[in-house]
Amino acid sequence: MNGPEMIVLIVLITAIAGVLRARYGVVRTGRGKEEVYIGNRHDNAEAERLRGEVRQLKDRIAVLERIVTDGDRNRGLALEREIEALREDKEARP
């Protein structure tokens, strides 16, 4: 095998390897590390929707924590009593 044939063979192998890597979602992250990316745009949209939902739930939890911990101590006690009454009511039902 002479020089030009060897160069063509190397370029061909590199091109095929690049196509296969793209096909199977192999992504080079740096310094030789490679990760396989599995998913499509639908999965990304679903993940983004779930992130938004988690963000909303965290905001709601923060508001509830603020309601319970801030403000008048008597209001906190009244709220605590209401929560306990709801728990007892739930336990009393079969």
Secondary structure, 3 states (H helix, E strand, C coil): CCHHHHHHHHHHHHHHHHHHHHHCCEEEEECCEEEECCCCHHHHHHHHHHHHHHHHHHHHHHHHHHHHHCCCHHHHHHHHHHHHHHHHHHHHCC
